[in-house]
Structure formats: structure tokens, C-alpha cells
Amino acid sequence: MSYDELFDLSGKTIVVTGGLGKLGQVFTKGLLNGGAKVAILDVTASHDEETDNLLVVKTDITDRNEVQKAFHRVSAVLGTPEGLINNAGIDSPPDASGTENGPFETVSRDSFNRVLDVNVTGAVICCQIFGGQMAKAQGGSIVNIGSMYGVVSPDQRLYEFRRNKGEMFFKPAAYGASKAALDNLTKYLSTYWADKNVRVNTLCFGGFFADQPREFLDGYEAKCPMRRMADPSEALGPAIFLLSRASSYMTGARLTIDGGFTAL
């Protein structure tokens, strides 16, 4: 098999949840440039849209009926999906109230459950519907978007500059807990569908640069061996690798892309 054939995704239908977000756009543009057909499932879409090789379907991935309808639409327009990137995910915004970003002891149950509902339950539903069809078709690749915070705990010292300014801010537990659960889901499904030729892997990312405060960047960069955060464009290559034949014997694995952050 040639080098180009190893990474060739042309003509394949790939579903990207949360495809209108920052990372989702990177995945979508890269896949389209590689000749793939892409279906975006995103709750923030104002309306459904269909162009050459691209379908956008307004979908709440926590609603099984909506995901089922999206599956039928994708299959009818672009063909049976052969790849799924479970990219949709939420975290408590940095400017959220203390019931979300305050001390662990007082974080609200609603806040915690909302993150797990999208990041875990939403991914489960998409795997059930899209992955289940891949299993019937005897082939496909699922890429779950994880985080280094599903592997290690956030260093609360990185946010001390906010507390020094009088803010009662702590990185919440829900995001990391959800990504740890997603990583275990990867292992479960990789063995469950191994004989169906459906591969399931986790892309475990470190932090992406998004104009964070300099005080935060100074602390993060000091802890990261590569001395920087990732650029969103650096997410594309690993995703293509996991979706393509280049990783044909890889399943149940966590591919870590974090500049060495968790290697220390």
C-alpha cells in the first residue's frame, strides 16, 4: 500500500459532532480538503445546510430521537458513515458563577450533570446509532475526543492568579470526570466491536491556545515540556491517522497530544 493510500479518506462519509466549534471546524475543513464527505451534527446550527460533500444537521446529541433522525438524513444525503469524531463537548465557562467554578464542595449538581450529559451521554448515543450501523456494515472508525484532564488532575495553582484577584475560581471536576469516562468507553467499545472491524480510539489533547490571560499562559508553559499550548491546527493530523488505514491495527488506545504535559 502506498503512502497516499494509507491516509486516503476520499469518498468516505465522516460524522463530526460539534463541528461548528473551533476544533470541529479544523476537523471538517481538513477532511473536506482530503476528499471526504462530512456531516456536522451541532446544536448551535441555525438551520440544516447542504452543500458539496458537506451536510450540517442541527442536532442535540443528548436527544436520541434527534440523533436517529440525523443518522437517516446523513445516510440519505452522503451515504453510510464510515467514521465518527465525537468532538462535541462542554465545560463550565471561565466566567461562570461560583456554583460552577467555585469550591468543589459547593458546585451544583445541575452544573456537574450538564457537562456529563453532553460529554458522555451524548457520545454514547452517537456511538450506539452511528457505531451500531458501522458494526452492521463490518467496518468503521470512531475517534473520541478526550483530554489530558481525563488522565491527570488540573493543577489548581494555574488559576491562583484569579484567586489572588479576589475571585473564588477553581477548575471544576466535571470536565475531567467526563473525559475519563469517555476514555473508558473507548476501551469498552473497542473490545465489544473488535470482531466487527469497528475501531475505537481516544485522542487525548492538552490545552489549545485561545487568547488565555498571560498569567495562565506563563504557568501552563512552565509546566509543559514543549513550553507552549497547542495550535488548533495540530489536532487534524492525529484525527486523520485514527480515521485512516494508517491505524488499521489500532483500537482501544489513547493517543496523547499534549506537548509532553502528562509525561512528567
Phi, psi and chi 1 to 4 in degrees:
 res  aa     phi    psi   chi1   chi2   chi3   chi4
   1 MET       -  134.4 -173.4  178.1  -65.1      -
   2 SER   -75.9  165.1   70.4      -      -      -
   3 TYR   -56.8  -47.3  177.1   87.9      -      -
   4 ASP   -63.3  -37.9  -71.8  -19.3      -      -
   5 GLU   -65.9  -32.2  -72.0  174.7  -37.6      -
   6 LEU   -59.1  -39.5  -81.9  175.6      -      -
   7 PHE  -105.8    7.2  -64.3   93.4      -      -
   8 ASP   -72.8  122.5 -176.4   23.2      -      -
   9 LEU  -118.6   12.1  -65.5  173.3      -      -
  10 SER   -61.4  133.8   58.4      -      -      -
  11 GLY    83.0  -10.7      -      -      -      -
  12 LYS   -82.4  143.5  -64.7 -175.6  179.6  -63.5
  13 THR   -93.8  119.4  -61.8      -      -      -
  14 ILE  -118.4  130.8  -48.6  -66.5      -      -
  15 VAL   -98.1  131.3  176.4      -      -      -
  16 VAL  -122.7  110.3 -178.8      -      -      -
  17 THR   -79.7  147.6   68.8      -      -      -
  18 GLY    62.5   33.1      -      -      -      -
  19 GLY   -70.5  -10.0      -      -      -      -
  20 LEU   -93.6   -3.8  -62.3 -178.5      -      -
  21 GLY   -79.0 -179.4      -      -      -      -
  22 LYS   -61.4  -52.3  -71.6 -177.2  178.7  179.4
  23 LEU   -70.5  -37.5  -81.1 -170.4      -      -
  24 GLY   -58.0  -39.4      -      -      -      -
  25 GLN   -67.2  -36.2  -68.8 -178.0   53.2      -
  26 VAL   -62.8  -47.4  169.5      -      -      -
  27 PHE   -61.4  -46.7  -64.6  138.0      -      -
  28 THR   -62.3  -50.5  -63.5      -      -      -
  29 LYS   -62.5  -41.9  -68.8  176.6 -177.7  177.9
  30 GLY   -64.9  -42.8      -      -      -      -
  31 LEU   -66.0  -41.8  -68.6  169.1      -      -
  32 LEU   -62.7  -41.5  -71.6  172.2      -      -
  33 ASN   -63.2  -26.9  -73.6  -22.2      -      -
  34 GLY   -87.7    5.2      -      -      -      -
  35 GLY    91.0    5.2      -      -      -      -
  36 ALA   -78.7  161.9      -      -      -      -
  37 LYS  -101.0  131.1  -63.7  178.1  -73.1 -174.3
  38 VAL  -121.1  132.4  179.1      -      -      -
  39 ALA  -113.1  121.1      -      -      -      -
  40 ILE   -96.9  127.4  -69.8  174.8      -      -
  41 LEU  -110.1  114.6  -86.4   55.7      -      -
  42 ASP  -148.8  129.0 -158.8  -53.9      -      -
  43 VAL   -71.2  -19.8   71.7      -      -      -
  44 THR   -85.5   -5.7   68.9      -      -      -
  45 ALA   -62.5  136.1      -      -      -      -
  46 SER   -75.0  -28.2   58.0      -      -      -
  47 HIS  -164.1  165.6   58.2  -83.1      -      -
  48 ASP   -71.0  148.1  -69.4    0.5      -      -
  49 GLU  -144.6  142.0 -178.2  179.4  -11.8      -
  50 GLU  -136.4  120.3 -178.8 -178.3  -19.6      -
  51 THR  -132.3 -172.2   58.7      -      -      -
  52 ASP   -58.3  117.2  -69.6  -18.7      -      -
  53 ASN    61.6   11.3  -69.3  -25.3      -      -
  54 LEU  -134.2  129.8  175.4   63.9      -      -
  55 LEU  -128.8  127.8  175.7   66.7      -      -
  56 VAL  -111.3  124.0  179.5      -      -      -
  57 VAL  -123.0  118.7 -175.4      -      -      -
  58 LYS   -65.9  115.4 -178.4  177.1  175.9   61.3
  59 THR  -144.9  131.6  -50.1      -      -      -
  60 ASP   -92.7  107.7  177.2   -3.8      -      -
  61 ILE   -70.5   -9.9   61.7  167.9      -      -
  62 THR   -84.8   -3.9   67.4      -      -      -
  63 ASP  -107.1  107.6 -174.5  -37.3      -      -
  64 ARG   -58.9  -38.7 -175.5  179.5  180.0   86.2
  65 ASN   -62.8  -40.6  -71.7  -28.4      -      -
  66 GLU   -66.5  -40.2  -72.5 -163.3   19.5      -
  67 VAL   -67.0  -38.4  176.4      -      -      -
  68 GLN   -63.1  -43.0 -171.3   71.8   60.7      -
  69 LYS   -64.4  -39.8  -70.6  177.4 -178.2  177.4
  70 ALA   -62.8  -39.8      -      -      -      -
  71 PHE   -58.8  -47.0  166.3   76.1      -      -
  72 HIS   -63.6  -38.1  -69.5  -55.2      -      -
  73 ARG   -66.8  -45.4  179.7   84.0 -168.7  -78.3
  74 VAL   -61.3  -46.6  171.6      -      -      -
  75 SER   -62.2  -38.5  -61.1      -      -      -
  76 ALA   -70.9  -36.0      -      -      -      -
  77 VAL   -90.6  -44.1  175.2      -      -      -
  78 LEU  -111.6  -12.1  -61.2  179.7      -      -
  79 GLY   101.1  172.6      -      -      -      -
  80 THR   -63.1  125.8  -57.8      -      -      -
  81 PRO   -63.7  138.7  -23.3   35.2      -      -
  82 GLU  -113.9   -5.7  -61.9  177.7   64.7      -
  83 GLY  -148.0  149.9      -      -      -      -
  84 LEU  -140.6  126.2  166.2   66.1      -      -
  85 ILE  -108.8  110.0  -57.9 -179.6      -      -
  86 ASN   -81.6   82.0  -83.9  -44.3      -      -
  87 ASN   -99.0  -25.0  168.8   70.3      -      -
  88 ALA   -59.8  132.9      -      -      -      -
  89 GLY  -169.5  155.5      -      -      -      -
  90 ILE  -132.1  160.7   62.2  171.4      -      -
  91 ASP  -142.1  163.5 -167.5    4.4      -      -
  92 SER   -66.5  127.9  -64.0      -      -      -
  93 PRO   -60.1  149.0  -19.5   31.2      -      -
  94 PRO   -57.8  -25.8  -24.1   34.2      -      -
  95 ASP  -101.6   16.7   58.3   -9.1      -      -
  96 ALA   -69.1  166.5      -      -      -      -
  97 SER   -71.4  171.5   69.2      -      -      -
  98 GLY   -63.9  -20.6      -      -      -      -
  99 THR   -70.0  -15.2   58.8      -      -      -
 100 GLU  -108.0  -44.1  -66.2 -170.7   54.0      -
 101 ASN  -111.8   11.5  -69.1  -23.8      -      -
 102 GLY   -85.5 -163.3      -      -      -      -
 103 PRO   -56.9  145.4  -24.1   34.6      -      -
 104 PHE   -53.1  -38.1  171.3   76.9      -      -
 105 GLU   -63.2  -20.9  -65.8   86.9  -14.8      -
 106 THR  -116.8    5.0   58.7      -      -      -
 107 VAL   -64.8  135.3  169.6      -      -      -
 108 SER   -74.1  149.5   73.8      -      -      -
 109 ARG   -62.7  -38.8  179.4  178.3  176.8  178.6
 110 ASP   -60.8  -42.5  -73.6  -14.4      -      -
 111 SER   -62.4  -46.7  170.7      -      -      -
 112 PHE   -61.5  -47.2 -169.1   88.9      -      -
 113 ASN   -67.4  -33.1  -73.1  -15.1      -      -
 114 ARG   -62.8  -40.8 -176.3  168.1   62.2 -107.4
 115 VAL   -66.9  -45.2  172.6      -      -      -
 116 LEU   -67.2  -31.8  -93.6   66.7      -      -
 117 ASP   -63.0  -44.6 -164.1   29.6      -      -
 118 VAL   -76.4  -51.1  174.5      -      -      -
 119 ASN   -73.0  -29.1  -63.7    5.1      -      -
 120 VAL  -110.4  -59.2 -178.1      -      -      -
 121 THR   -61.2  -41.4  -55.8      -      -      -
 122 GLY   -59.9  -42.6      -      -      -      -
 123 ALA   -66.4  -39.0      -      -      -      -
 124 VAL   -60.4  -46.7  167.1      -      -      -
 125 ILE   -61.5  -44.3  -68.6  171.6      -      -
 126 CYS   -64.3  -38.1  -71.0      -      -      -
 127 CYS   -66.4  -41.1  -74.4      -      -      -
 128 GLN   -59.1  -46.5  -73.2  178.5  -40.9      -
 129 ILE   -82.5  -53.8  -66.6  173.8      -      -
 130 PHE   -77.2  -43.9  -71.5   96.5      -      -
 131 GLY   -65.7  -37.5      -      -      -      -
 132 GLY   -60.2  -38.6      -      -      -      -
 133 GLN   -70.0  -37.4 -175.2   58.7   41.7      -
 134 MET   -60.6  -39.8  -68.3  178.3 -161.9      -
 135 ALA   -62.7  -40.6      -      -      -      -
 136 LYS   -64.5  -34.3  -70.8 -179.4 -179.4  178.1
 137 ALA   -85.0   -1.2      -      -      -      -
 138 GLN    63.1   42.2  -65.2  -72.9  -48.6      -
 139 GLY   168.6  145.2      -      -      -      -
 140 GLY   161.0  170.8      -      -      -      -
 141 SER  -136.3  130.5  176.2      -      -      -
 142 ILE  -114.7  130.1  -62.8  173.1      -      -
 143 VAL  -117.9  112.9  179.9      -      -      -
 144 ASN   -92.5  128.6  -69.2  -37.2      -      -
 145 ILE   -87.1  107.7  -58.1  -57.8      -      -
 146 GLY   -99.3 -161.5      -      -      -      -
 147 SER  -155.1  150.3  167.6      -      -      -
 148 MET   -60.9  -22.3   66.0 -179.0 -174.2      -
 149 TYR   -76.9   -2.2  -77.0  162.4      -      -
 150 GLY   -88.7   -6.4      -      -      -      -
 151 VAL  -112.4  -44.0 -179.8      -      -      -
 152 VAL  -123.2  161.3  -60.9      -      -      -
 153 SER   -80.0  147.1  172.0      -      -      -
 154 PRO   -58.6  141.5  -20.5   31.8      -      -
 155 ASP   -85.4  104.4 -173.7  -16.3      -      -
 156 GLN   -63.2  -15.5  -60.4  -64.8   -9.2      -
 157 ARG   -66.5  -23.3  -67.2  171.4  -62.8 -178.3
 158 LEU   -65.3  -19.9  -66.8  177.8      -      -
 159 TYR  -108.6    9.8  -51.0   94.8      -      -
 160 GLU   -64.3  -28.8 -166.4  167.0    2.2      -
 161 PHE   -61.2  -30.4   73.9   94.8      -      -
 162 ARG   -73.7  -40.7  -65.3 -171.2   60.9  169.7
 163 ARG   -67.4  -32.0  -64.1 -169.1  -69.3  -83.9
 164 ASN   -66.5  -21.2  -70.8  -21.3      -      -
 165 LYS   -90.3    2.9  -65.7  177.9 -179.3  179.0
 166 GLY    99.6   -0.5      -      -      -      -
 167 GLU   -85.4  139.8  -58.5  177.1   58.3      -
 168 MET   -95.3   74.0 -166.8   52.1   66.5      -
 169 PHE  -113.1  131.7  179.9   89.8      -      -
 170 PHE  -136.2  140.8  -65.4   88.7      -      -
 171 LYS   -62.2  122.6 -179.1   69.1  175.7  177.2
 172 PRO   -68.4  161.6  -17.3   31.0      -      -
 173 ALA   -81.5  -25.1      -      -      -      -
 174 ALA   -61.7  -41.4      -      -      -      -
 175 TYR   -62.6  -50.2 -177.4   77.4      -      -
 176 GLY   -62.5  -40.1      -      -      -      -
 177 ALA   -62.1  -39.4      -      -      -      -
 178 SER   -67.8  -38.7   71.8      -      -      -
 179 LYS   -73.2  -32.2  -66.6  -56.9 -176.7  179.5
 180 ALA   -65.2  -40.4      -      -      -      -
 181 ALA   -63.9  -39.6      -      -      -      -
 182 LEU   -64.6  -37.6 -163.7   59.9      -      -
 183 ASP   -64.9  -38.7 -167.2   36.6      -      -
 184 ASN   -70.8  -34.8 -166.4  -92.8      -      -
 185 LEU   -59.9  -39.2  177.4   67.5      -      -
 186 THR   -55.6  -49.3  -72.6      -      -      -
 187 LYS   -63.5  -41.8  -67.6  178.9  173.5   62.9
 188 TYR   -60.5  -52.6  177.4   89.7      -      -
 189 LEU   -69.5  -30.1  -68.6  178.0      -      -
 190 SER   -63.3  -35.9   69.4      -      -      -
 191 THR   -83.8  -34.6   58.4      -      -      -
 192 TYR   -63.0  -39.7 -178.1   77.0      -      -
 193 TRP  -106.7   12.6  -79.6  -33.4      -      -
 194 ALA   -58.0  -40.2      -      -      -      -
 195 ASP   -79.0   -3.0   63.0  -15.3      -      -
 196 LYS  -101.2    5.1  -55.0  -64.4 -175.2 -176.5
 197 ASN    62.2   30.5 -163.4   33.3      -      -
 198 VAL  -104.8  114.5  176.2      -      -      -
 199 ARG   -93.4  141.4  -61.1 -176.5  -61.4  106.7
 200 VAL  -134.3  121.9 -170.7      -      -      -
 201 ASN  -136.6  160.6  -66.7  -74.0      -      -
 202 THR  -109.5  132.6  -61.4      -      -      -
 203 LEU   -96.5  113.2  -98.9 -176.4      -      -
 204 CYS  -102.6  103.5  179.2      -      -      -
 205 PHE   -96.9  150.0  -72.8  121.1      -      -
 206 GLY   -85.5 -162.0      -      -      -      -
 207 GLY   -77.4  144.5      -      -      -      -
 208 PHE  -105.1  139.7  -71.4   94.6      -      -
 209 PHE   -67.0  129.8  178.4   72.7      -      -
 210 ALA  -149.3   47.0      -      -      -      -
 211 ASP    58.4   40.8  -66.1  -42.8      -      -
 212 GLN   -67.2  160.0  -69.2   90.9  -18.7      -
 213 PRO   -58.8  144.8  -23.2   33.0      -      -
 214 ARG   -58.5  -33.8  174.2   39.5   59.9 -175.3
 215 GLU   -62.6  -39.1  -62.4   97.6  -36.1      -
 216 PHE   -69.1  -45.3  171.9   82.3      -      -
 217 LEU   -60.7  -40.2  -68.4  172.5      -      -
 218 ASP   -59.5  -44.7  -73.6  -16.5      -      -
 219 GLY   -68.6  -42.4      -      -      -      -
 220 TYR   -64.3  -48.3 -174.2   97.7      -      -
 221 GLU   -63.8  -31.2  -68.9  166.3    0.0      -
 222 ALA   -68.2  -28.4      -      -      -      -
 223 LYS   -88.2  -19.0  -72.5  176.9   62.8   67.8
 224 CYS   -93.9  123.7 -179.9      -      -      -
 225 PRO   -55.2  -32.9  -30.0   37.8      -      -
 226 MET   -84.6   -1.0  -70.1 -171.3   70.6      -
 227 ARG    61.9   29.2  -59.8  -65.1 -175.9 -173.0
 228 ARG  -162.3  162.9   66.2  178.1  178.1   86.5
 229 MET   -85.3  165.2  -58.8 -168.8   82.9      -
 230 ALA   -77.5  150.4      -      -      -      -
 231 ASP   -86.9  138.7 -175.8   88.3      -      -
 232 PRO   -52.1  -30.8  -29.7   37.0      -      -
 233 SER   -62.9  -21.3   64.5      -      -      -
 234 GLU   -76.8   -2.8  -66.8  176.0  -62.1      -
 235 ALA   -81.4  -21.7      -      -      -      -
 236 LEU   -69.4  -49.2  178.1   60.7      -      -
 237 GLY   -55.3  -49.5      -      -      -      -
 238 PRO   -61.5  -35.3  -25.3   35.2      -      -
 239 ALA   -66.5  -43.6      -      -      -      -
 240 ILE   -61.3  -42.2  -69.9  175.4      -      -
 241 PHE   -56.4  -47.4  169.0   68.6      -      -
 242 LEU   -72.3  -26.6  -69.3 -179.9      -      -
 243 LEU   -82.3  -21.5  -71.7  168.2      -      -
 244 SER   -97.2  176.1   69.9      -      -      -
 245 ARG   -70.0  -11.9  -77.9  172.3  -74.1 -171.9
 246 ALA   -62.6  -21.4      -      -      -      -
 247 SER  -116.7   34.2   59.4      -      -      -
 248 SER   -63.4  -20.5   59.7      -      -      -
 249 TYR  -110.3   21.8 -164.3   58.0      -      -
 250 MET  -113.5  117.6 -174.8  174.0  179.1      -
 251 THR  -153.7  150.1 -165.8      -      -      -
 252 GLY    73.7   17.1      -      -      -      -
 253 ALA  -106.2  158.0      -      -      -      -
 254 ARG  -112.0  113.7  178.9 -160.9  -55.2  140.2
 255 LEU   -96.0  111.9 -176.2   58.1      -      -
 256 THR   -95.2  125.3  -57.1      -      -      -
 257 ILE  -126.3   85.3  -44.8  -67.0      -      -
 258 ASP  -141.1   18.8   67.4   -4.9      -      -
 259 GLY    65.2   18.1      -      -      -      -
 260 GLY    89.2    6.4      -      -      -      -
 261 PHE   -55.6  -44.1 -162.6  102.5      -      -
 262 THR   -90.9    3.2   58.2      -      -      -
 263 ALA   -82.4  -15.2      -      -      -      -
 264 LEU   -80.7      -  -64.7  175.1      -      -
